[in-house]
Amino acid sequence: MGLAVRAGGAVMSFDHHGATRGSSLEPHRYLINPVVDDLAMEQLRIEAQGVAFVRRASHEPWGGIISTLHDPDGNYVQLVEVPPEGTAWPCAGPTASSRS
């Protein structure tokens, strides 16, 4: 049985593949990051459906807000609220090659 989540103006559905068994061994390998307008509201709405968050909403150094939950297979899903216009997105920071 699948799960559908409305986040902002999008609907994301999560379902399983018949050949896959058990929880994800590496829940952080692939991150699904739906961007929402009001993360606090979305988190409350999703929690009201019985979904537990492994990381409650917190501010990031780049100005956005992120909270993390598990999908039905144990993979991470991060709700992301971007910073106000005019500030950097997470991918706008230093690249891996420019870090020491």
C-alpha positions as CSV (number, residue, x, y, z in Angstrom):
1,M,0.0,0.0,0.0
2,G,1.4,3.4,-1.0
3,L,1.4,6.7,0.7
4,A,0.7,10.1,-0.9
5,V,1.8,13.4,0.6
6,R,0.8,16.8,-0.5
7,A,3.6,19.3,0.0
8,G,3.1,22.8,-1.2
9,G,1.5,22.6,-4.6
10,A,2.9,19.1,-5.4
11,V,1.7,15.6,-4.5
12,M,4.4,12.9,-4.0
13,S,3.5,9.3,-3.8
14,F,5.6,6.6,-2.3
15,D,5.1,3.0,-3.1
16,H,7.1,-0.2,-3.0
17,H,8.6,-2.5,-5.6
18,G,7.5,-6.2,-5.3
19,A,11.1,-7.4,-5.5
20,T,12.4,-5.3,-2.6
21,R,12.4,-6.6,0.9
22,G,13.2,-5.0,4.3
23,S,14.2,-1.5,5.3
24,S,16.9,0.6,3.5
25,L,20.4,-0.3,4.7
26,E,21.6,3.2,3.8
27,P,18.7,5.7,4.4
28,H,20.8,8.7,3.6
29,R,22.1,7.4,0.2
30,Y,19.3,9.1,-1.8
31,L,17.6,12.2,-0.4
32,I,14.2,13.3,-1.6
33,N,13.9,17.0,-0.9
34,P,10.5,18.4,-1.5
35,V,10.6,22.2,-1.3
36,V,7.6,23.7,0.6
37,D,6.5,27.2,1.3
38,D,5.7,26.7,5.1
39,L,7.8,23.9,6.5
40,A,6.3,24.2,10.0
41,M,2.8,23.8,8.7
42,E,3.7,20.8,6.5
43,Q,5.5,19.1,9.3
44,L,2.5,19.5,11.6
45,R,0.1,18.2,8.9
46,I,2.3,15.2,8.2
47,E,2.8,14.4,11.9
48,A,-1.0,14.5,12.3
49,Q,-1.1,11.5,9.9
50,G,1.1,9.5,12.2
51,V,4.5,10.1,10.5
52,A,7.4,10.5,12.9
53,F,10.2,12.9,12.1
54,V,13.8,11.9,12.8
55,R,14.9,15.5,12.7
56,R,12.5,18.3,13.5
57,A,12.6,21.6,11.6
58,S,15.9,23.4,12.2
59,H,17.6,26.4,10.5
60,E,20.6,25.7,8.2
61,P,23.7,28.0,7.9
62,W,22.6,28.8,4.3
63,G,19.4,30.4,5.6
64,G,16.8,27.6,4.9
65,I,15.0,25.2,7.1
66,I,15.1,21.4,6.9
67,S,13.2,18.6,8.7
68,T,13.7,14.9,8.0
69,L,11.4,11.9,8.1
70,H,11.6,8.3,6.9
71,D,9.6,7.0,3.9
72,P,7.9,3.6,4.3
73,D,11.2,1.8,3.4
74,G,13.3,3.8,5.9
75,N,14.9,6.2,3.4
76,Y,15.3,9.9,4.4
77,V,12.9,12.5,3.0
78,Q,13.8,16.1,3.8
79,L,11.3,18.9,3.7
80,V,13.1,22.1,2.7
81,E,11.9,25.6,3.1
82,V,14.2,27.9,1.1
83,P,15.5,31.2,2.4
84,P,14.0,34.5,1.3
85,E,14.9,35.6,-2.2
86,G,18.3,37.2,-2.4
87,T,20.1,34.6,-0.2
88,A,22.1,31.6,-1.3
89,W,20.6,28.2,-1.9
90,P,22.4,25.2,-0.5
91,C,24.1,24.3,-3.8
92,A,25.3,27.9,-4.1
93,G,27.9,27.4,-1.4
94,P,31.5,26.4,-1.9
95,T,32.1,23.4,-4.2
96,A,33.8,20.3,-2.9
97,S,36.9,21.3,-4.9
98,S,37.2,24.7,-3.3
99,R,37.1,23.3,0.3
100,S,40.3,22.6,2.1
